[in-house]
Amino acid sequence: MATQEERFLADYVPHEYPSVALAVDLVVFAVASGTLHAVFVRRGTHPFKGSLALPGGFVLPDEDALTAAWRELEEETGLDLGAHRAHVEQLATYSSPNRDPRMRVASVAHLALLATDGRTLPELSTGSDAAAAEWLPVYDVLANADLAFDHRDILGAGLDRLAGKIEYTLTAARLLPEEFTLKQLRSVYRAVWNTDKLDAGNFTRKMTGALQDTGRKVTRGKGAPATVFTVRDEYLSPPLIRPDR
């Protein structure tokens, strides 16, 4: 004999309620040549055909949002997060009724941080419905480019999240290899905060308590050998305050 729950579900009519499609968008950051970059695509289809956008797309019926985010990123840019040292976290949900001209679409945005050596960025390749995929400097895009949908808001939120977190955590180290020098770490901070006002001596004093000396040194260029560190403590106490704030 059917329970009340089973009878209720058998009589339930989902189409009596407005449908909402679910999508994902990704803010993927990496640092190279002292500059914070993000992954962008050129939309190959309408709406916003030809416009710059963040990678993303619709969640399939058998997917959760995170699975869809990884799949869409690889399909549109060729970037497989599993093949890199990467950190991924949910950023926010965007659900304005008019954010997509096609229909009601809610998007779960994700923030991804990719580690680099500070010199080169992972290669991208175009696929799916994207006409092109490229790394672009974040601050240049925010200052000069038009983005599809509400992607400017999403990009800005991703930057705010990262810029804020590195004041009190060593999240910046997620943009570097597991072992790094203080110079590399300081370069990440300068790139994320888009500033040259970051005193080397004060930075070293703030950071060394949260870092573990590996006992190794590396020589780059003509300078003295630099000590190599790993992260010992995720949190900075006291915080490192962003310049000009």
C-alpha positions in Angstrom: 0.0 0.0 0.0 1.4 3.4 -1.0 2.4 5.8 1.7 1.2 9.4 1.9 4.6 10.5 0.6 4.5 8.2 -2.4 0.9 9.3 -3.2 2.0 12.9 -2.9 4.9 12.4 -5.3 2.8 10.4 -7.8 0.4 13.3 -8.0 3.0 16.1 -8.0 3.1 18.1 -11.3 6.5 19.9 -11.6 5.4 21.8 -14.8 2.9 23.8 -12.7 5.9 25.8 -11.5 8.2 28.0 -13.5 11.3 26.2 -14.7 14.8 27.5 -14.1 17.9 26.2 -15.9 21.1 25.7 -14.0 24.5 26.8 -15.3 28.0 27.2 -14.1 30.6 29.9 -14.8 34.3 29.8 -13.8 36.8 32.5 -12.8 40.2 30.8 -13.4 43.2 32.8 -12.1 46.9 32.3 -12.7 49.9 34.6 -12.4 52.6 35.1 -15.0 55.2 37.8 -15.6 54.0 39.6 -12.4 50.5 39.9 -13.8 47.2 38.3 -12.7 45.5 36.6 -15.6 42.1 34.9 -16.1 40.8 32.5 -18.7 38.3 34.0 -21.1 36.4 32.7 -24.2 35.0 34.4 -27.2 31.4 33.2 -27.6 30.9 31.3 -30.9 27.1 31.4 -30.7 24.2 33.7 -29.8 23.5 35.4 -27.5 26.5 37.7 -27.2 28.1 36.0 -30.2 31.7 37.2 -30.5 31.7 38.7 -27.0 34.3 38.0 -24.3 33.0 35.7 -21.6 34.0 33.5 -18.7 34.0 29.8 -19.5 30.9 27.9 -18.5 27.7 26.4 -19.6 24.6 24.4 -18.6 24.6 21.7 -16.0 23.5 18.3 -17.5 20.7 16.3 -15.9 23.1 13.7 -14.4 25.7 16.3 -13.1 26.2 18.4 -10.0 27.5 21.9 -10.4 31.1 21.1 -9.7 31.3 18.3 -12.2 29.7 20.5 -14.8 32.2 23.3 -14.1 35.2 20.9 -14.7 33.6 19.5 -17.9 32.7 22.9 -19.4 36.1 24.3 -18.7 37.8 21.4 -20.5 35.3 21.5 -23.4 35.7 25.3 -24.0 39.4 25.8 -23.2 41.1 22.4 -23.2 42.1 23.1 -19.6 41.9 20.0 -17.4 42.1 21.1 -13.8 43.0 17.5 -12.7 46.2 17.8 -14.7 47.4 20.8 -12.7 48.0 21.9 -9.2 44.7 23.7 -8.7 42.3 24.9 -6.0 38.6 25.2 -6.8 35.9 26.7 -4.5 32.4 27.8 -5.0 32.2 31.6 -5.4 28.5 32.5 -5.4 25.1 31.8 -7.1 23.8 34.4 -9.6 20.1 34.3 -10.2 18.9 37.7 -11.4 15.7 37.0 -13.5 17.1 38.8 -16.5 20.8 37.8 -16.5 20.3 35.6 -19.6 18.1 36.8 -22.5 17.2 33.2 -23.5 15.3 32.1 -20.4 15.6 32.1 -16.6 19.1 30.8 -15.8 20.7 30.6 -12.4 24.5 30.1 -12.4 26.8 28.7 -9.8 30.1 30.5 -10.2 33.4 28.8 -9.1 36.8 30.3 -8.4 39.8 28.3 -9.6 43.4 29.1 -8.7 46.1 27.5 -10.9 49.7 27.2 -9.8 52.4 28.4 -12.2 56.1 29.0 -12.0 55.4 32.7 -12.5 56.7 32.7 -16.1 54.3 30.7 -18.3 50.6 29.9 -18.3 49.0 26.6 -19.2 48.2 26.3 -22.8 44.5 26.6 -23.9 42.7 25.2 -26.9 39.3 26.1 -28.3 36.4 23.7 -28.3 32.7 23.3 -27.7 30.7 26.5 -28.5 33.6 28.9 -27.9 35.2 30.6 -30.9 38.5 31.3 -29.0 40.0 30.8 -25.5 42.8 33.0 -24.1 44.5 34.2 -21.0 44.0 37.9 -20.4 45.2 40.3 -17.7 42.4 40.7 -15.2 42.8 44.4 -14.5 43.0 45.3 -18.2 39.7 43.4 -18.9 37.9 45.0 -16.0 39.1 48.5 -17.1 38.5 48.2 -20.8 36.4 45.2 -22.0 32.7 44.4 -22.2 31.7 41.0 -21.0 28.7 38.8 -21.8 25.9 38.3 -19.4 26.8 39.4 -15.9 30.3 38.0 -16.2 31.9 41.4 -15.2 30.2 41.1 -11.8 31.3 37.5 -11.5 34.9 38.3 -12.4 34.9 41.2 -10.0 33.6 39.0 -7.2 36.3 36.4 -7.9 39.0 39.1 -7.7 37.5 40.5 -4.5 37.4 37.0 -2.9 41.0 36.3 -3.8 42.3 39.8 -2.9 40.6 39.7 0.5 41.6 36.1 1.4 45.3 36.7 0.9 45.2 39.4 3.6 44.7 36.8 6.3 45.6 33.4 4.7 48.3 32.0 2.5 45.8 31.4 -0.3 48.3 33.2 -2.6 50.6 30.2 -2.4 47.9 28.2 -4.3 49.0 30.2 -7.3 52.6 28.8 -7.0 54.2 25.4 -7.0 54.2 23.6 -3.6 57.7 24.9 -3.0 58.5 28.5 -3.7 60.7 31.5 -2.7 59.6 34.6 -0.9 60.2 36.6 -4.1 57.7 34.4 -5.9 55.1 34.7 -3.2 55.6 38.5 -3.1 55.2 38.6 -6.8 51.8 36.9 -6.5 50.6 39.4 -3.9 51.7 42.3 -6.1 49.9 40.8 -9.1 46.6 40.1 -7.2 46.6 43.5 -5.5 47.9 45.3 -8.7 50.4 47.3 -6.7 54.1 48.0 -6.4 53.7 49.2 -2.9 54.7 46.1 -1.0 57.8 46.6 1.2 60.0 43.5 0.9 61.2 43.7 4.5 57.8 44.0 6.0 56.5 41.2 3.7 59.2 38.9 4.9 58.5 39.6 8.6 54.8 38.9 8.0 55.3 35.7 6.1 58.1 33.7 7.6 56.1 32.7 10.7 53.6 30.9 8.4 56.2 29.3 6.2 58.4 26.2 6.5 62.0 26.5 5.4 62.8 23.4 3.3 66.6 23.8 3.9 67.1 24.2 0.2 68.1 27.2 -1.8 67.8 28.1 -5.5 69.8 30.5 -7.7 68.1 32.5 -10.3 69.9 35.2 -12.3 72.8 37.0 -10.7 71.4 37.4 -7.2 72.2 35.4 -4.0 70.7 32.0 -3.6 67.1 32.2 -2.3 65.6 30.0 0.4 62.8 27.7 -0.7 59.7 27.5 1.5 56.4 25.5 1.8 53.3 26.5 3.6 53.3 25.6 7.4 50.3 27.6 8.6 47.4 28.6 6.3 46.6 31.7 8.4 48.5 34.9 8.8 48.4 36.5 12.2 48.4 39.4 12.2 47.0 39.9 8.7 48.9 41.5 5.9 46.9 44.6 5.0 46.6 45.6 1.4 48.4 48.8 0.5 46.2 51.9 -0.2 43.3 50.6 1.9 
